[in-house]
Amino acid sequence: MDIHRAQQILAADDKIEVELHGLPVWIDSVDSKLATAKVHSEENPADTRTVSVQELEEVR
């Protein structure tokens, strides 16, 4: 995923499904300078991590 799409998903009113290595995640924030996103697992909101937006995949 590119940085612009990650920002669009973060700002969207509707839920857009995103996966990190096949696991569903929610995007909490996007750092456009570092091209990273802070995400958490949908199953475990306490499981937060910062990853490259390129690792994220939109589920269509």
C-alpha positions as CSV (number, residue, x, y, z in Angstrom):
1,M,0.0,0.0,0.0
2,D,1.2,3.5,-0.6
3,I,1.2,6.4,1.9
4,H,-1.7,8.2,0.3
5,R,-4.0,5.2,0.4
6,A,-3.1,4.6,4.0
7,Q,-4.1,8.2,4.8
8,Q,-7.4,7.8,2.8
9,I,-8.3,4.7,4.8
10,L,-7.5,6.4,8.1
11,A,-9.8,9.3,7.1
12,A,-12.6,7.2,5.7
13,D,-16.0,7.1,7.4
14,D,-16.5,3.5,6.4
15,K,-14.5,0.6,7.6
16,I,-12.0,-0.5,5.0
17,E,-10.4,-3.9,5.6
18,V,-6.6,-3.9,5.9
19,E,-4.2,-6.8,6.6
20,L,-0.7,-7.0,7.8
21,H,0.9,-10.3,6.7
22,G,-2.6,-11.8,6.4
23,L,-3.9,-10.7,9.8
24,P,-6.7,-8.0,10.0
25,V,-5.5,-4.7,11.5
26,W,-6.8,-1.2,12.1
27,I,-4.7,1.8,11.2
28,D,-4.4,4.2,14.1
29,S,-2.1,6.8,12.6
30,V,0.1,7.4,9.5
31,D,3.5,9.2,9.5
32,S,4.0,10.5,6.0
33,K,7.6,11.5,6.6
34,L,8.7,8.0,7.6
35,A,6.1,6.2,5.5
36,T,5.0,4.2,8.5
37,A,1.6,3.4,10.1
38,K,0.8,2.6,13.7
39,V,-1.7,-0.3,13.6
40,H,-3.4,-2.6,16.1
41,S,-4.7,-6.1,15.7
42,E,-8.5,-6.2,15.4
43,E,-8.6,-9.1,17.7
44,N,-6.3,-7.5,20.3
45,P,-6.4,-3.7,20.4
46,A,-3.6,-3.6,22.9
47,D,-1.3,-5.3,20.3
48,T,0.0,-2.1,18.6
49,R,3.0,-1.7,16.4
50,T,4.6,0.6,13.9
51,V,5.1,-0.8,10.4
52,S,6.0,0.3,6.9
53,V,2.8,1.2,5.0
54,Q,4.2,-1.0,2.2
55,E,3.6,-4.0,4.5
56,L,-0.1,-3.2,4.6
57,E,-2.6,-4.7,2.1
58,E,-6.1,-3.5,1.5
59,V,-8.6,-6.4,1.3
60,R,-10.9,-6.0,-1.7
